[in-house]
Amino acid sequence: MNDRFFHFIWTVLGPIFRFLHPLEVSGLENLPAHGAMLCPNHSSLWDPILLAITTPIDYHLRIMAKEELFKIPLLGPIISRLGAFPVSRGNSDIHSVKTAIRAIRDGENLLIFPEGTRVDYPSQVRAKSGMAVIAVRTGAVMVPVFLDGKKRLFHRTRLIIGHPVTPVYTGRHGTAEEMQEIADEVLRRAYALGGVEL
């Protein structure tokens, strides 16, 4: 991540984004200082931007984003310099998983969407178990986050940060079933913050 570039974007463009999409934020005190995975529901392209400008400027947040975004002229280089890295959805992307693990072990924080894609309504897709695997391999805590579904210009959006969740599993790395259960539970808690039941 290019800290100087990120600070410039956060300082200059942050207020503009907050003006376009006013935020009602609660739970910032629940953010661990480092080694955390932020796990929000995902319904809008605005979600990663709103989360990035909500966390402290020195929070060192890395974002796992779909690889198609990096192929868009101008946007790709910008989000790369802001700390985002690509993931190939639908495939076993070992490189992106290793990047995520390295980021957390280096003391950074990771934003990863449990659903793996934008959804129009809760329960449209199941949480991806890979996020739990990353948490278990790194010892990271998983922080459920809720964002209101509809993002309309100049209308207030709720952003609620929940209490960190420490994965519970058996053995050294847990079973595939346990990883899925952990991912499902974190997503359930994210929606529950906004009063939505899965």
Backbone as a chain_set.jsonl record, in Angstrom:
{"seq": "MNDRFFHFIWTVLGPIFRFLHPLEVSGLENLPAHGAMLCPNHSSLWDPILLAITTPIDYHLRIMAKEELFKIPLLGPIISRLGAFPVSRGNSDIHSVKTAIRAIRDGENLLIFPEGTRVDYPSQVRAKSGMAVIAVRTGAVMVPVFLDGKKRLFHRTRLIIGHPVTPVYTGRHGTAEEMQEIADEVLRRAYALGGVEL", "coords": {"N": [[0.838, -1.191, 0.0], [0.516, 2.226, -0.828], [1.202, 4.578, 1.32], [1.317, 7.431, 1.35], [-0.139, 8.146, -0.921], [-2.591, 6.978, -0.256], [-3.254, 8.473, 2.031], [-3.599, 10.963, 0.856], [-5.834, 10.507, -0.831], [-7.717, 9.735, 1.122], [-7.868, 12.058, 2.679], [-8.567, 14.102, 0.874], [-10.582, 13.139, -0.926], [-12.227, 11.735, 0.789], [-14.013, 13.444, 2.387], [-15.699, 14.243, 0.29], [-16.946, 11.875, -0.555], [-18.269, 11.302, 1.831], [-20.048, 13.373, 1.882], [-21.633, 12.864, -0.348], [-22.648, 10.387, 0.352], [-23.894, 10.297, 3.223], [-22.994, 9.058, 6.435], [-24.086, 7.028, 9.124], [-22.475, 6.02, 11.69], [-21.628, 3.382, 13.869], [-20.038, 1.581, 16.53], [-17.277, 1.774, 16.144], [-15.439, 1.512, 18.156], [-15.128, -1.169, 18.377], [-13.249, -2.048, 16.608], [-10.365, -3.925, 16.189], [-6.898, -3.106, 16.697], [-5.039, -4.143, 14.895], [-4.491, -6.939, 12.645], [-7.026, -7.854, 11.953], [-10.021, -9.072, 10.369], [-12.33, -7.531, 8.452], [-15.685, -8.114, 7.913], [-18.144, -7.547, 6.011], [-21.641, -7.415, 4.941], [-22.678, -7.302, 1.478], [-23.822, -5.176, -0.933], [-23.517, -3.123, -2.712], [-21.485, -1.183, -4.986], [-20.392, 0.886, -3.645], [-19.753, 0.022, -1.121], [-17.009, -0.914, -0.287], [-15.638, 1.519, -0.463], [-16.99, 3.204, 1.341], [-16.473, 1.869, 3.718], [-13.686, 2.041, 3.817], [-13.243, 4.811, 4.137], [-14.312, 5.147, 6.567], [-12.85, 3.803, 8.511], [-9.996, 4.524, 10.623], [-7.429, 6.797, 9.431], [-4.901, 5.719, 9.581], [-5.242, 2.993, 9.603], [-4.453, 0.895, 7.989], [-5.756, -0.788, 5.957], [-6.315, -3.499, 3.901], [-7.819, -4.567, 0.862], [-9.672, -7.159, -0.481], [-10.55, -7.653, -3.72], [-12.651, -8.142, -6.617], [-11.144, -9.417, -9.571], [-11.841, -8.251, -11.993], [-12.143, -5.526, -11.627], [-9.598, -4.492, -11.658], [-8.888, -4.405, -14.239], [-9.996, -2.252, -15.387], [-9.358, 0.749, -17.012], [-7.458, 3.317, -15.474], [-8.957, 3.08, -12.992], [-8.044, 0.572, -12.033], [-5.136, 0.858, -11.524], [-5.315, 2.83, -9.525], [-6.809, 1.688, -7.342], [-5.106, -0.355, -6.746], [-2.875, 0.984, -5.738], [-4.042, 1.925, -3.506], [-4.136, -0.21, -1.871], [-5.683, -2.406, -2.49], [-6.174, -5.765, -3.691], [-6.34, -8.282, -6.252], [-8.817, -10.905, -6.636], [-9.657, -13.984, -8.042], [-12.77, -14.819, -8.737], [-14.763, -17.715, -8.191], [-12.797, -19.489, -8.692], [-10.064, -21.404, -7.313], [-8.103, -19.353, -5.906], [-5.049, -19.245, -5.135], [-2.962, -17.432, -4.953], [-4.137, -14.964, -4.196], [-5.13, -15.658, -1.71], [-2.745, -16.185, -0.333], [-1.685, -13.6, -0.393], [-3.541, -12.265, 1.217], [-3.155, -13.602, 3.659], [-0.479, -12.941, 4.168], [-0.697, -10.17, 4.449], [-2.169, -9.869, 6.839], [-0.462, -11.153, 8.649], [1.596, -9.367, 8.542], [0.694, -7.38, 10.099], [-1.318, -5.819, 9.116], [-4.761, -4.995, 8.253], [-7.687, -6.649, 6.98], [-10.159, -6.355, 4.497], [-12.843, -8.221, 3.586], [-15.419, -9.588, 1.707], [-17.888, -11.659, 2.868], [-19.874, -12.852, 1.261], [-18.796, -12.817, -1.226], [-19.572, -11.54, -3.526], [-21.69, -8.925, -4.881], [-24.998, -8.734, -3.592], [-28.55, -8.86, -4.046], [-30.445, -9.359, -2.155], [-30.654, -10.59, 1.254], [-29.413, -13.888, 2.025], [-29.172, -14.667, -0.572], [-26.822, -15.734, -1.564], [-24.52, -18.091, -0.179], [-22.155, -17.724, 2.521], [-18.63, -17.56, 1.838], [-16.382, -20.097, 2.532], [-13.658, -19.775, 2.495], [-12.834, -17.409, 3.713], [-12.9, -17.97, 6.415], [-10.903, -19.858, 6.549], [-8.631, -18.278, 6.059], [-8.672, -16.673, 8.358], [-8.272, -18.615, 10.367], [-5.754, -19.638, 9.692], [-4.143, -17.442, 10.176], [-4.722, -16.499, 12.677], [-6.349, -14.35, 12.956], [-8.97, -12.169, 14.102], [-12.462, -12.049, 13.336], [-14.504, -9.55, 12.149], [-17.781, -8.763, 12.171], [-19.719, -6.727, 10.001], [-22.263, -4.399, 9.26], [-23.947, -2.957, 6.525], [-26.345, -0.717, 5.29], [-28.599, -1.756, 2.735], [-29.599, -0.287, 0.385], [-28.074, 2.292, -1.363], [-28.351, 5.556, -1.667], [-27.849, 8.722, -3.167], [-27.059, 11.342, -0.973], [-28.634, 10.347, 1.026], [-28.808, 9.002, 4.261], [-26.695, 6.377, 5.337], [-26.566, 3.474, 7.264], [-23.832, 2.206, 9.069], [-22.596, -0.352, 10.768], [-20.487, -1.667, 13.151], [-19.626, -4.704, 14.474], [-18.923, -6.802, 17.388], [-15.722, -8.397, 17.614], [-15.154, -11.714, 16.339], [-13.84, -14.731, 17.376], [-12.612, -17.463, 15.693], [-13.743, -20.799, 16.289], [-12.628, -24.056, 16.377], [-11.716, -27.479, 15.616], [-8.769, -29.553, 16.047], [-5.738, -28.868, 14.15], [-6.201, -27.139, 11.937], [-8.919, -27.227, 11.649], [-12.024, -28.524, 10.251], [-13.486, -28.824, 6.929], [-16.225, -28.494, 7.125], [-16.43, -27.117, 9.546], [-15.168, -24.709, 8.84], [-17.001, -23.67, 7.006], [-19.206, -23.347, 8.687], [-18.25, -21.392, 10.442], [-17.885, -19.206, 8.69], [-20.545, -18.841, 7.838], [-21.746, -18.121, 10.267], [-20.496, -15.696, 10.921], [-21.392, -14.076, 8.813], [-24.111, -14.181, 9.355], [-24.159, -12.8, 11.781], [-23.34, -10.305, 10.903], [-25.531, -9.395, 9.329], [-27.444, -9.455, 11.341], [-26.759, -7.306, 12.918], [-27.96, -5.208, 11.648], [-30.559, -5.782, 12.058], [-31.539, -7.78, 10.447], [-32.601, -10.989, 9.662], [-31.201, -14.127, 8.828]], "CA": [[0.0, 0.0, 0.0], [1.224, 3.496, -0.87], [0.599, 5.343, 2.407], [1.16, 8.843, 1.001], [-1.247, 8.247, -1.864], [-3.809, 6.692, 0.48], [-3.553, 9.628, 2.884], [-4.112, 12.016, -0.023], [-7.194, 10.143, -1.219], [-8.55, 9.742, 2.331], [-8.031, 13.434, 3.141], [-9.186, 14.956, -0.136], [-11.822, 12.575, -1.469], [-13.066, 11.233, 1.868], [-15.135, 14.349, 2.665], [-16.628, 14.273, -0.844], [-17.751, 10.653, -0.468], [-19.146, 11.414, 3.001], [-21.107, 14.316, 1.517], [-22.528, 12.172, -1.278], [-23.283, 9.279, 1.077], [-23.741, 10.518, 4.668], [-22.918, 7.804, 7.185], [-24.398, 6.929, 10.547], [-21.527, 4.977, 12.06], [-21.57, 2.951, 15.261], [-19.205, 0.413, 16.785], [-15.86, 1.95, 15.795], [-14.625, 1.05, 19.271], [-14.963, -2.62, 18.255], [-12.19, -2.366, 15.653], [-9.037, -4.237, 16.727], [-5.876, -2.228, 16.127], [-4.412, -4.798, 13.743], [-4.745, -8.367, 12.55], [-8.47, -8.094, 11.921], [-10.711, -9.229, 9.091], [-13.645, -6.903, 8.449], [-16.527, -9.017, 7.126], [-19.458, -6.918, 5.839], [-22.54, -7.796, 3.849], [-22.24, -6.577, 0.266], [-24.925, -4.936, -1.861], [-23.278, -1.95, -3.552], [-20.101, -0.848, -5.314], [-19.949, 1.891, -2.682], [-19.437, -0.583, 0.173], [-15.603, -0.845, 0.132], [-15.24, 2.924, -0.309], [-17.563, 3.715, 2.586], [-15.744, 1.259, 4.82], [-12.314, 2.552, 3.834], [-13.201, 6.172, 4.668], [-14.816, 5.112, 7.946], [-11.765, 3.379, 9.394], [-8.985, 5.575, 10.821], [-6.54, 6.995, 8.291], [-3.707, 4.894, 9.76], [-5.705, 1.654, 9.941], [-3.778, -0.075, 7.114], [-6.772, -1.725, 5.495], [-6.179, -4.094, 2.575], [-9.134, -4.963, 0.365], [-9.718, -8.211, -1.494], [-11.555, -7.204, -4.689], [-12.725, -8.989, -7.818], [-10.072, -9.084, -10.502], [-12.34, -7.444, -13.116], [-11.97, -4.094, -11.333], [-8.218, -4.101, -11.921], [-8.723, -4.305, -15.686], [-10.615, -0.996, -15.819], [-8.347, 1.805, -17.105], [-7.394, 4.319, -14.413], [-9.423, 2.552, -11.711], [-7.179, -0.51, -11.593], [-3.92, 1.351, -10.86], [-5.637, 3.603, -8.32], [-7.173, 0.822, -6.218], [-3.907, -1.112, -6.374], [-2.055, 1.857, -4.89], [-4.765, 2.114, -2.255], [-3.998, -1.396, -1.043], [-6.548, -3.511, -2.917], [-5.522, -6.794, -4.495], [-7.385, -9.026, -6.959], [-9.126, -12.311, -6.398], [-10.407, -14.587, -9.138], [-13.95, -15.461, -8.159], [-15.166, -18.966, -8.821], [-11.639, -20.367, -8.803], [-9.23, -21.493, -6.124], [-7.057, -18.367, -6.164], [-4.056, -19.421, -4.082], [-2.147, -16.215, -4.841], [-4.86, -13.952, -3.42], [-5.182, -16.145, -0.329], [-1.421, -15.946, 0.246], [-1.562, -12.153, -0.193], [-4.36, -11.938, 2.381], [-2.479, -14.137, 4.844], [0.73, -12.146, 4.393], [-1.101, -8.846, 4.929], [-2.534, -9.964, 8.259], [0.743, -11.472, 9.423], [2.423, -8.156, 8.563], [0.09, -6.418, 11.008], [-2.355, -5.04, 8.462], [-6.129, -5.486, 8.408], [-8.208, -7.114, 5.697], [-11.592, -6.25, 4.203], [-13.232, -9.315, 2.699], [-16.869, -9.741, 1.717], [-18.209, -13.083, 3.029], [-20.701, -13.366, 0.166], [-17.95, -12.929, -2.405], [-20.132, -10.758, -4.619], [-22.833, -8.107, -4.463], [-26.269, -9.461, -3.578], [-29.735, -8.008, -4.032], [-31.215, -9.612, -0.94], [-29.987, -11.549, 2.133], [-29.577, -15.326, 1.751], [-29.071, -14.946, -2.005], [-25.689, -16.653, -1.68], [-23.964, -18.513, 1.108], [-20.826, -17.196, 2.8], [-17.512, -18.348, 1.324], [-15.631, -20.662, 3.649], [-12.248, -19.379, 2.408], [-12.528, -16.338, 4.655], [-12.627, -18.609, 7.702], [-9.589, -20.493, 6.419], [-7.628, -17.223, 6.232], [-8.679, -16.289, 9.767], [-7.687, -19.695, 11.154], [-4.319, -19.752, 9.38], [-3.417, -16.253, 10.644], [-5.094, -16.127, 14.035], [-7.09, -13.085, 12.916], [-10.364, -12.157, 14.528], [-13.368, -11.689, 12.25], [-15.379, -8.492, 12.642], [-18.978, -8.591, 11.336], [-20.077, -5.33, 9.724], [-23.508, -4.26, 8.499], [-24.196, -1.747, 5.736], [-27.673, -0.685, 4.686], [-28.568, -2.257, 1.367], [-29.767, 0.717, -0.664], [-27.216, 3.462, -1.246], [-28.866, 6.647, -2.502], [-27.113, 9.962, -2.941], [-27.51, 12.297, 0.052], [-29.451, 9.653, 2.028], [-27.944, 8.441, 5.284], [-26.471, 4.933, 5.338], [-26.068, 2.927, 8.523], [-22.659, 1.342, 9.032], [-22.518, -0.837, 12.143], [-19.361, -2.581, 13.35], [-19.925, -5.581, 15.601], [-17.827, -7.31, 18.21], [-14.9, -9.398, 16.929], [-15.445, -13.13, 16.535], [-12.663, -15.605, 17.289], [-13.042, -18.765, 15.176], [-13.609, -21.978, 17.14], [-12.52, -25.214, 15.497], [-10.995, -28.61, 16.197], [-7.541, -29.898, 15.353], [-4.802, -27.792, 13.819], [-6.792, -26.174, 11.008], [-10.352, -27.407, 11.556], [-12.555, -29.279, 9.11], [-14.178, -28.014, 5.921], [-17.549, -28.179, 7.667], [-16.253, -26.061, 10.556], [-14.869, -23.452, 8.155], [-18.259, -23.169, 6.46], [-20.035, -22.912, 9.808], [-17.696, -20.128, 10.934], [-18.216, -18.17, 7.71], [-21.992, -18.609, 7.9], [-22.069, -17.444, 11.524], [-20.038, -14.299, 10.833], [-22.318, -13.374, 7.929], [-25.375, -14.058, 10.087], [-23.992, -11.726, 12.765], [-23.288, -9.031, 10.176], [-26.903, -8.994, 9.013], [-28.192, -9.258, 12.588], [-26.47, -5.954, 13.403], [-28.932, -4.319, 11.019], [-31.909, -6.272, 12.307], [-31.944, -8.676, 9.353], [-32.404, -12.391, 9.999], [-30.946, -15.054, 7.719]], "C": [[0.88, 1.25, 0.0], [0.58, 4.438, 0.145], [0.361, 6.797, 2.04], [-0.016, 9.039, 0.05], [-2.574, 7.995, -1.156], [-4.205, 7.876, 1.356], [-4.128, 10.777, 2.061], [-5.561, 11.731, -0.402], [-8.14, 10.247, -0.029], [-8.87, 11.177, 2.749], [-8.825, 14.287, 2.162], [-10.542, 14.418, -0.597], [-12.773, 12.05, -0.389], [-14.246, 12.138, 2.175], [-16.167, 14.405, 1.533], [-17.54, 13.049, -0.796], [-18.716, 10.726, 0.709], [-20.293, 12.387, 2.737], [-22.125, 13.635, 0.609], [-23.316, 11.071, -0.575], [-23.06, 9.484, 2.577], [-23.831, 9.195, 5.422], [-23.348, 7.992, 8.634], [-23.611, 5.737, 11.066], [-21.627, 4.66, 13.547], [-20.674, 1.724, 15.377], [-17.74, 0.561, 16.425], [-14.942, 1.444, 16.905], [-14.389, -0.455, 19.23], [-13.828, -3.02, 17.313], [-10.893, -2.719, 16.374], [-7.989, -3.367, 16.029], [-5.233, -2.834, 14.884], [-4.753, -6.284, 13.768], [-6.215, -8.728, 12.529], [-8.95, -8.292, 10.498], [-12.081, -8.583, 9.222], [-14.518, -7.666, 7.46], [-17.928, -8.426, 6.981], [-20.326, -7.629, 4.809], [-22.228, -6.899, 2.654], [-23.398, -6.427, -0.718], [-24.656, -3.816, -2.852], [-21.794, -1.78, -3.831], [-19.518, 0.164, -4.328], [-19.407, 1.272, -1.401], [-17.957, -0.482, 0.559], [-15.125, 0.589, 0.338], [-15.728, 3.471, 1.012], [-16.844, 3.128, 3.796], [-14.334, 1.833, 4.942], [-12.252, 3.958, 4.429], [-13.747, 6.252, 6.088], [-13.724, 4.709, 8.929], [-10.748, 4.514, 9.536], [-7.99, 5.626, 9.669], [-5.303, 6.103, 8.373], [-4.062, 3.431, 10.044], [-5.074, 0.552, 9.085], [-4.728, -1.187, 6.678], [-6.475, -2.192, 4.076], [-7.537, -4.628, 2.158], [-8.987, -6.047, -0.695], [-10.863, -7.883, -2.44], [-11.525, -8.073, -5.938], [-11.75, -8.483, -8.876], [-10.536, -8.211, -11.67], [-12.123, -5.948, -12.888], [-10.58, -3.608, -11.717], [-7.933, -3.965, -13.414], [-9.333, -3.016, -16.247], [-9.547, 0.09, -15.856], [-8.536, 2.864, -16.014], [-7.807, 3.745, -13.057], [-8.472, 1.495, -11.174], [-5.922, -0.028, -10.886], [-4.199, 2.103, -9.56], [-5.934, 2.682, -7.147], [-5.997, -0.05, -5.793], [-3.039, -0.296, -5.429], [-2.727, 2.122, -3.559], [-4.769, 0.861, -1.382], [-4.909, -2.55, -1.411], [-5.727, -4.522, -3.711], [-6.596, -7.714, -5.07], [-7.575, -10.449, -6.486], [-9.956, -12.792, -7.577], [-11.578, -15.352, -8.548], [-14.306, -16.728, -8.934], [-14.021, -19.94, -9.004], [-10.923, -20.434, -7.463], [-8.014, -20.61, -6.342], [-6.045, -18.387, -5.017], [-3.251, -18.141, -3.871], [-2.842, -15.164, -3.974], [-4.967, -14.364, -1.954], [-3.84, -15.903, 0.363], [-1.197, -14.458, 0.509], [-2.333, -11.72, 1.048], [-3.681, -12.393, 3.671], [-1.244, -13.303, 5.18], [0.378, -10.764, 4.955], [-1.42, -8.876, 6.419], [-1.31, -10.261, 9.114], [1.702, -10.29, 9.499], [1.82, -7.068, 9.44], [-0.957, -5.535, 10.373], [-3.728, -5.653, 8.743], [-6.696, -5.772, 7.024], [-9.713, -6.908, 5.612], [-11.928, -7.335, 3.189], [-14.739, -9.517, 2.824], [-17.232, -11.225, 1.785], [-18.994, -13.666, 1.852], [-19.93, -13.485, -1.144], [-18.417, -12.14, -3.605], [-21.255, -9.889, -4.08], [-24.117, -8.935, -4.553], [-27.426, -8.479, -3.497], [-30.569, -8.194, -2.772], [-30.48, -10.643, -0.079], [-30.343, -12.99, 1.766], [-29.522, -15.66, 0.265], [-27.925, -15.917, -2.279], [-25.193, -16.987, -0.282], [-22.575, -17.905, 1.289], [-19.754, -18.136, 2.254], [-16.643, -18.813, 2.483], [-14.167, -20.237, 3.654], [-11.877, -18.28, 3.387], [-12.205, -16.895, 6.027], [-11.257, -19.279, 7.689], [-8.483, -19.467, 6.646], [-7.527, -16.814, 7.698], [-7.982, -17.338, 10.629], [-6.181, -19.773, 10.931], [-3.514, -18.592, 9.967], [-3.686, -15.911, 12.094], [-5.86, -14.816, 14.096], [-8.476, -13.25, 13.522], [-11.203, -11.65, 13.361], [-14.401, -10.708, 12.796], [-16.589, -8.362, 11.724], [-19.323, -7.112, 11.201], [-21.364, -5.312, 8.904], [-23.553, -2.914, 7.798], [-25.604, -1.824, 5.174], [-27.586, -1.06, 3.221], [-28.619, -1.187, 0.299], [-28.882, 1.923, -0.372], [-27.735, 4.525, -2.212], [-28.139, 7.923, -2.147], [-27.832, 10.833, -1.925], [-28.482, 11.671, 1.062], [-28.518, 8.904, 2.988], [-27.907, 6.913, 5.216], [-25.952, 4.504, 6.704], [-24.864, 2.026, 8.266], [-22.401, 0.929, 10.476], [-21.422, -1.892, 12.247], [-19.617, -3.39, 14.616], [-18.695, -5.983, 16.389], [-17.043, -8.383, 17.451], [-15.289, -10.823, 17.309], [-14.144, -13.917, 16.381], [-13.115, -16.988, 16.821], [-12.779, -19.894, 16.171], [-13.634, -23.206, 16.237], [-11.734, -26.304, 16.205], [-9.722, -28.877, 15.413], [-6.688, -28.687, 15.053], [-5.445, -26.719, 12.951], [-8.302, -26.319, 10.882], [-10.761, -28.195, 10.327], [-13.222, -28.322, 8.123], [-15.552, -27.591, 6.421], [-17.467, -27.068, 8.705], [-15.961, -24.716, 9.908], [-16.143, -22.833, 7.577], [-19.159, -22.638, 7.571], [-19.563, -21.572, 10.369], [-18.071, -18.989, 10.002], [-19.702, -17.824, 7.751], [-22.369, -17.801, 9.145], [-21.651, -15.97, 11.488], [-20.965, -13.495, 9.934], [-23.663, -13.171, 8.615], [-25.295, -12.901, 11.087], [-23.939, -10.36, 12.091], [-24.701, -8.537, 9.876], [-27.708, -8.696, 10.278], [-27.934, -7.872, 13.169], [-27.475, -4.943, 12.85], [-30.364, -4.762, 11.2], [-32.437, -7.188, 11.229], [-31.624, -10.106, 9.758], [-32.175, -13.218, 8.739], [-31.64, -16.386, 7.99]], "O": [[1.865, 1.325, 0.734], [-0.465, 5.029, -0.129], [-0.685, 7.352, 2.378], [-0.793, 9.982, 0.197], [-3.561, 8.688, -1.404], [-5.381, 8.237, 1.411], [-5.032, 11.48, 2.511], [-6.417, 12.611, -0.305], [-9.24, 10.786, -0.153], [-10.001, 11.48, 3.129], [-9.656, 15.099, 2.569], [-11.526, 15.156, -0.651], [-13.976, 11.933, -0.62], [-15.381, 11.663, 2.222], [-17.358, 14.591, 1.78], [-18.753, 13.163, -0.972], [-19.853, 10.266, 0.608], [-21.378, 12.242, 3.299], [-23.332, 13.809, 0.777], [-24.491, 10.849, -0.864], [-22.133, 8.906, 3.144], [-24.639, 8.328, 5.088], [-23.012, 8.987, 9.277], [-24.023, 4.588, 10.904], [-21.703, 5.563, 14.38], [-20.564, 0.93, 14.443], [-17.017, -0.435, 16.399], [-13.821, 1.005, 16.648], [-13.545, -0.969, 19.964], [-13.483, -4.199, 17.225], [-10.365, -1.884, 17.109], [-8.189, -2.944, 14.891], [-4.921, -2.121, 13.93], [-5.235, -6.813, 14.769], [-6.609, -9.783, 13.026], [-8.376, -7.759, 9.548], [-12.907, -9.035, 10.015], [-14.139, -7.846, 6.302], [-18.818, -8.773, 7.758], [-19.833, -8.34, 3.933], [-21.587, -5.859, 2.803], [-23.895, -7.411, -1.265], [-25.471, -3.573, -3.743], [-20.95, -2.177, -3.028], [-18.3, 0.283, -4.195], [-18.673, 1.931, -0.665], [-17.664, -0.001, 1.653], [-14.299, 0.848, 1.213], [-14.975, 4.128, 1.732], [-16.631, 3.823, 4.79], [-13.852, 2.08, 6.048], [-11.308, 4.274, 5.153], [-13.658, 7.294, 6.737], [-13.676, 5.213, 10.051], [-10.653, 5.372, 8.658], [-7.74, 4.617, 9.01], [-4.717, 5.766, 7.344], [-3.273, 2.71, 10.655], [-5.163, -0.623, 9.444], [-4.527, -2.361, 6.99], [-6.393, -1.379, 3.155], [-8.316, -5.087, 2.994], [-8.27, -5.874, -1.68], [-12.02, -7.836, -2.021], [-10.499, -8.664, -6.272], [-11.562, -7.278, -9.047], [-9.726, -7.507, -12.274], [-11.941, -5.192, -13.842], [-10.403, -2.44, -12.063], [-6.876, -3.475, -13.811], [-9.2, -2.726, -17.436], [-8.89, 0.337, -14.845], [-9.662, 3.243, -15.69], [-7.083, 3.907, -12.075], [-8.127, 1.513, -9.993], [-5.653, -0.451, -9.761], [-3.42, 2.025, -8.611], [-5.376, 2.865, -6.066], [-5.894, -0.44, -4.63], [-2.527, -0.817, -4.437], [-2.069, 2.5, -2.59], [-5.333, 0.862, -0.288], [-4.918, -3.571, -0.724], [-4.717, -4.177, -4.324], [-7.643, -7.909, -4.452], [-6.649, -11.106, -6.01], [-10.849, -12.089, -8.05], [-11.4, -16.404, -7.934], [-14.168, -16.796, -10.155], [-14.229, -21.08, -9.419], [-11.159, -19.606, -6.584], [-7.009, -21.056, -6.896], [-6.174, -17.635, -4.05], [-2.9, -17.805, -2.74], [-2.209, -14.545, -3.118], [-4.902, -13.519, -1.061], [-3.803, -15.466, 1.513], [-0.591, -14.09, 1.515], [-1.847, -10.911, 1.838], [-3.64, -11.654, 4.654], [-0.997, -12.997, 6.346], [1.074, -10.252, 5.831], [-0.985, -8.003, 7.17], [-1.145, -9.681, 10.187], [2.525, -10.214, 10.411], [2.358, -5.964, 9.523], [-1.444, -4.598, 11.006], [-3.836, -6.695, 9.389], [-6.244, -5.211, 6.025], [-10.45, -7.244, 6.539], [-11.381, -7.371, 2.087], [-15.267, -9.605, 3.932], [-16.92, -11.975, 0.861], [-18.807, -14.828, 1.489], [-20.366, -14.177, -2.064], [-17.712, -12.08, -4.612], [-21.72, -10.089, -2.958], [-24.293, -9.733, -5.474], [-27.287, -7.391, -2.939], [-31.311, -7.298, -2.371], [-29.758, -11.484, -0.615], [-31.431, -13.268, 1.262], [-29.791, -16.795, -0.127], [-28.041, -16.808, -3.12], [-25.428, -16.245, 0.671], [-21.896, -17.605, 0.306], [-19.943, -19.352, 2.211], [-16.221, -18.01, 3.314], [-13.499, -20.322, 4.685], [-10.737, -18.217, 3.846], [-11.343, -16.366, 6.73], [-10.541, -19.27, 8.69], [-7.509, -19.748, 7.344], [-6.428, -16.628, 8.221], [-7.197, -16.999, 11.514], [-5.419, -19.953, 11.881], [-2.322, -18.746, 10.229], [-2.958, -15.114, 12.687], [-6.005, -14.231, 15.169], [-9.074, -14.325, 13.464], [-10.712, -10.913, 12.506], [-15.087, -10.995, 13.777], [-16.443, -7.892, 10.596], [-19.231, -6.348, 12.162], [-21.534, -6.103, 7.976], [-23.245, -1.875, 8.382], [-26.016, -2.857, 4.648], [-26.615, -0.723, 2.543], [-27.78, -1.169, -0.602], [-28.93, 2.499, 0.715], [-27.575, 4.404, -3.426], [-27.846, 8.182, -0.979], [-29.043, 11.036, -1.999], [-29.085, 12.385, 1.864], [-27.561, 8.256, 2.563], [-28.933, 6.252, 5.06], [-25.014, 5.097, 7.235], [-24.879, 1.192, 7.36], [-22.033, 1.757, 11.309], [-21.43, -2.885, 11.52], [-19.802, -2.829, 15.696], [-17.577, -5.56, 16.095], [-17.631, -9.187, 16.728], [-15.695, -11.098, 18.438], [-13.439, -13.783, 15.381], [-13.926, -17.623, 17.494], [-11.73, -19.939, 16.813], [-14.549, -23.376, 15.432], [-11.156, -26.075, 17.267], [-9.604, -28.479, 14.254], [-6.884, -27.614, 15.624], [-5.259, -25.527, 13.194], [-8.917, -25.607, 10.088], [-9.934, -28.494, 9.465], [-13.485, -27.163, 8.443], [-15.992, -26.468, 6.173], [-18.323, -26.184, 8.747], [-16.451, -23.687, 10.374], [-16.34, -21.62, 7.651], [-19.8, -21.599, 7.412], [-20.377, -20.721, 10.727], [-18.52, -17.934, 10.449], [-20.072, -16.651, 7.705], [-23.212, -16.906, 9.079], [-22.378, -15.103, 11.972], [-21.294, -12.352, 10.253], [-24.284, -12.117, 8.475], [-26.239, -12.123, 11.226], [-24.432, -9.373, 12.638], [-25.023, -7.38, 10.144], [-28.549, -7.797, 10.289], [-28.801, -7.318, 13.845], [-27.798, -3.95, 13.503], [-31.28, -4.209, 10.589], [-33.649, -7.363, 11.1], [-30.497, -10.402, 10.155], [-32.851, -13.041, 7.726], [-31.551, -17.305, 7.177]]}, "num_chains": 1, "name": "protein.A"}
